[in-house]
Amino acid sequence: MKLGRISLLRIEKGEPADIDLLNYVKENLEKRFHLPCEIADSVVEVPVSAYNPKRKQYEGEIFLKIIRGYSRQKKRITLGVTKVDLYTDPLNFIFGLAQCPGNSAVISLCRLYPSFYFLPYDEDLFRRRTLTEAVHELGHCMGLRHCKLRRCAMAFSNSIEDTDYKQPDFCDNCRKKLDRIME
């Protein structure tokens, strides 16, 4: 599969995204996927229609639909990055969601912040969590499924402890699969 580039798309509500964080993710995604990565000039508003007032969360599938439209228009894999809390039924919450395979994914920073768990801010931990989930969702876009090795970026995260246990890298088996896909 010949892939062109990865685009990071900010999906914001109020406070703008942290450009330093996005640059960190961009640089590290280029290393892991061996593809150019850019931060999109466009900024998309959080879709009001995605909000579920009973849950006080946003439906992740609606975000994916918006990102798919952007991806098709720009002809690239797009990772949406948002600060709002996402869910998809039947799950209570999600750190991210992706087409597998496909060209669209989204991650939510909401539950990656240590403060969400009443812990002091830790920049390194937050960046690592963000990168791990970005690698995971883009791995799905490339066609990778969940991995049984808990340290692999492709392992399923049911809790923040699962995300913290994972590495922001692929295990040898997933790396080989990805290399074959990208040939």
GUMIGU-492256 format. One line per 10 residues: number of its first residue (from 0); their letters; for each residue x, y, z of C-alpha. Coordinates in Angstrom, 2 decimals, always signed. Layout:
! GUMIGU-492256
NUM = A = X Y Z | ...
//
This chain:
! GUMIGU-492256
0 = MKLGRISLLR = +0.00 +0.00 +0.00 | +1.55 +3.32 -1.03 | +0.85 +5.99 +1.53 | +1.59 +9.67 +1.10 | +1.53 +11.47 +4.42 | -0.08 +11.82 +7.81 | -1.95 +14.97 +8.77 | -2.75 +16.04 +12.34 | -6.09 +17.85 +12.42 | -7.01 +19.97 +15.44
10 = IEKGEPADID = -10.63 +19.58 +16.52 | -11.16 +22.31 +19.08 | -13.73 +23.75 +21.40 | -12.55 +26.93 +23.06 | -8.94 +26.54 +24.14 | -6.57 +25.93 +21.20 | -4.38 +22.84 +20.94 | -0.86 +22.86 +22.34 | +1.35 +23.31 +19.27 | +4.43 +22.04 +21.15
20 = LLNYVKENLE = +2.57 +18.80 +21.89 | +1.48 +18.47 +18.25 | +5.05 +19.05 +17.04 | +6.29 +16.36 +19.44 | +3.67 +13.91 +18.11 | +4.42 +14.88 +14.50 | +8.16 +14.27 +14.84 | +7.68 +10.94 +16.58 | +5.05 +9.69 +14.12 | +7.42 +10.40 +11.23
30 = KRFHLPCEIA = +10.03 +8.19 +12.92 | +7.63 +5.33 +13.58 | +5.74 +5.30 +10.27 | +8.53 +6.55 +7.97 | +6.05 +8.96 +6.41 | +6.01 +12.75 +6.35 | +3.64 +14.20 +8.92 | +2.17 +17.68 +9.05 | +0.01 +19.73 +11.34 | -2.94 +20.82 +9.23
40 = DSVVEVPVSA = -3.50 +24.55 +8.82 | -7.22 +23.90 +9.19 | -8.88 +23.80 +12.60 | -12.25 +22.08 +12.91 | -14.82 +23.03 +15.53 | -16.00 +20.27 +17.84 | -19.31 +19.13 +16.30 | -22.18 +20.19 +18.56 | -24.26 +17.31 +17.15 | -21.80 +14.82 +18.69
50 = YNPKRKQYEG = -22.54 +15.90 +22.25 | -24.60 +13.54 +24.39 | -25.90 +15.57 +27.37 | -26.85 +12.45 +29.35 | -23.30 +11.14 +29.17 | -21.59 +14.55 +29.07 | -19.40 +13.11 +26.34 | -19.05 +13.27 +22.55 | -19.80 +10.44 +20.13 | -16.51 +9.43 +18.50
60 = EIFLKIIRGY = -18.10 +8.14 +15.28 | -19.30 +11.65 +14.40 | -15.71 +12.88 +14.71 | -14.55 +10.09 +12.39 | -17.15 +11.09 +9.81 | -15.83 +14.67 +9.77 | -12.22 +13.47 +9.59 | -13.07 +11.10 +6.71 | -14.33 +14.07 +4.69 | -11.12 +15.97 +5.37
70 = SRQKKRITLG = -8.98 +12.91 +4.55 | -10.69 +12.35 +1.21 | -10.33 +16.01 +0.27 | -6.62 +16.12 +1.18 | -5.87 +12.51 +0.08 | -3.96 +11.56 +3.22 | -4.30 +9.73 +6.50 | -5.68 +12.13 +9.08 | -5.48 +11.90 +12.85 | -7.89 +14.24 +14.60
80 = VTKVDLYTDP = -6.76 +15.50 +18.00 | -9.32 +16.83 +20.46 | -9.53 +17.67 +24.15 | -13.18 +16.65 +24.59 | -14.15 +13.32 +26.16 | -15.15 +10.71 +23.57 | -17.18 +7.50 +23.71 | -18.60 +4.93 +21.38 | -21.24 +2.39 +22.38 | -20.99 +0.08 +24.22
90 = LNFIFGLAQC = -17.83 +1.53 +25.83 | -17.89 +4.05 +28.69 | -15.14 +6.09 +27.04 | -12.43 +5.81 +24.40 | -8.93 +7.22 +24.16 | -9.30 +7.08 +20.38 | -11.06 +5.55 +17.41 | -9.98 +4.65 +13.87 | -11.03 +3.08 +10.61 | -9.28 -0.26 +10.30
100 = PGNSAVISLC = -7.98 -0.09 +7.65 | -8.73 +3.42 +6.51 | -7.58 +6.99 +6.39 | -9.23 +8.49 +9.47 | -8.61 +8.35 +13.20 | -9.16 +10.50 +16.27 | -7.63 +10.66 +19.74 | -9.01 +12.40 +22.80 | -6.56 +14.07 +25.16 | -9.19 +14.40 +27.90
110 = RLYPSFYFLP = -8.39 +11.23 +29.83 | -4.67 +11.34 +29.02 | -4.08 +14.34 +31.30 | -2.87 +13.25 +34.76 | -5.23 +15.87 +36.23 | -8.19 +13.82 +35.00 | -7.16 +11.30 +37.68 | -6.50 +14.05 +40.28 | -2.73 +13.73 +39.85 | -0.22 +16.55 +39.41
120 = YDEDLFRRRT = +0.63 +17.58 +35.88 | +3.47 +15.54 +34.37 | +4.48 +16.76 +30.91 | +6.54 +13.67 +30.03 | +3.77 +11.27 +31.05 | +1.13 +13.25 +29.15 | +3.26 +13.38 +25.98 | +4.02 +9.67 +26.17 | +0.34 +8.81 +26.60 | -0.60 +11.03 +23.67
130 = LTEAVHELGH = +2.05 +9.52 +21.41 | +1.11 +5.96 +22.43 | -2.55 +6.50 +21.55 | -1.66 +8.31 +18.29 | +0.57 +5.38 +17.23 | -2.18 +2.92 +18.22 | -4.93 +4.60 +16.19 | -2.73 +5.17 +13.14 | -1.68 +1.52 +13.38 | -5.36 +0.66 +12.97
140 = CMGLRHCKLR = -5.55 +2.94 +9.90 | -2.69 +0.94 +8.42 | -4.62 -2.28 +9.01 | -3.13 -3.53 +12.29 | -5.47 -5.17 +14.77 | -5.15 -5.33 +18.55 | -2.05 -7.15 +19.77 | -1.99 -9.56 +22.72 | +1.41 -8.28 +23.88 | +0.53 -5.71 +26.54
150 = RCAMAFSNSI = +3.69 -3.61 +25.92 | +2.93 -3.16 +22.20 | +1.33 +0.11 +21.10 | -1.37 -2.01 +19.42 | -2.55 -3.55 +22.72 | -6.10 -2.55 +23.69 | -6.32 +0.06 +26.45 | -9.27 -0.45 +28.75 | -7.82 +1.94 +31.35 | -5.13 +4.58 +31.70
160 = EDTDYKQPDF = -3.00 +1.94 +33.43 | -3.08 -0.10 +30.21 | -1.95 +2.95 +28.22 | +0.83 +3.65 +30.73 | +2.04 +0.04 +30.50 | +2.25 +0.11 +26.70 | +5.23 +1.43 +24.80 | +4.66 +4.05 +22.08 | +6.21 +1.54 +19.67 | +5.19 -1.65 +17.89
170 = CDNCRKKLDR = +6.30 -5.08 +19.01 | +8.48 -6.98 +16.52 | +5.50 -8.87 +15.11 | +3.35 -5.76 +14.56 | +6.37 -3.89 +13.11 | +6.87 -6.72 +10.58 | +3.18 -6.65 +9.65 | +3.31 -2.86 +9.22 | +6.45 -3.06 +7.09 | +4.74 -5.63 +4.82
180 = IME = +1.63 -3.45 +4.54 | +3.69 -0.39 +3.64 | +5.83 -2.11 +0.97
//
